[in-house]
């Protein structure tokens, strides 16, 4: 049903309607559109713009539509342009011409961005909940391997030994930052555009502050022109989702590497692997690869919207209809990948023995020699030089650092005494990294306690926010 046409002598050409139409993707805004219509109705009624009997029938019809949309009984049809026109058709089918009353004091310009904000808040809260599940899975796996030594890498070359649990736990911190970002974003997204009308506000006695409160927003927009054209909250959400995608992609890459025959560390569960149609022996970490690959489209969606927004004149322009598909796709993508990665992590076993054997390879204990000399008050530049000479001698004579003789050590540096061999063990190297955030078992245990406590607090916080949002939607 067209929401305009009075001044036109002809309907839109087929190609125009086809290009205009958005209902095939914006239909998912229907529950939020109906909820904000209820809030708008309250104001029209309380300000005397709608008679109580009319308001009561419209309220009844809106509630019916809420149930019918949820049950899939009321659907958009081919002639509907967008979600707003489809739902007004629904109201008019039930009520006759009073179905159009809700348009008073409201434009699709403030309506669409109110709906999209509600959609975004609802779904970013769901993303947060899924991230918390992923973090729990990471912490459980990190704790399981909290006593397992492994080589740590820089430049993909052996660097220093680490606890494998420390390696796994690092990902949980990246997702904690994503949760922080979601919290910060929620505060900025929580501004209601409703009441801004087409761009200039309204001459009717509306109360944007009251509708804002009814819809759970923290405040109402202070500039109606900004309100209808601001899509910062979409761009920021797309950035957060792209960042989450980037974090997931780095997990994916690690799992792919660790599952290679050459590494042989990760045994990915059958349920999270796929086979090959031609090579019967194959077991591929496709979930890890998809986690890695999906990051591309998440970055693409962010880029697409920023490009649309750049240089766009104020206030509403139809270009803004392009805000929805990138957001929907990024939300769908992240919500698809998060549970798969959570499950993949929970069900992967690691080969402790292989990782432990690899831990001292590549002269990864050379830093221990340098630190030993620093403790004997040798300037680090000299200590580094001496440790490097030890590595060179080992390389040319096919030995490991602890196999150098007392005389060779003393020759390289007079302060390299035989007891330097005490620090040339993986366990010794690990145990000595006791700084806050270091890989020593004691620091690791403190890290896991801190993470678990933070996650406990955040789980409650996001649970309460979701409960409040559902209560608002059901009111
Ligand atoms: N479908 C439109 C959108 O998504 C709704 C707003 C249309 N407003 C207008 N004045 N044409 O942005």
Boltz pocket constraint, residues with backbone or C-beta under 6 A from the ligand:
constraints:
  - pocket:
      binder: B
      contacts: [[A, 20], [A, 22], [A, 26], [A, 82], [A, 108], [A, 109], [A, 112], [A, 316], [A, 317], [A, 318], [A, 320], [A, 321], [A, 322]]
      max_distance: 6.0
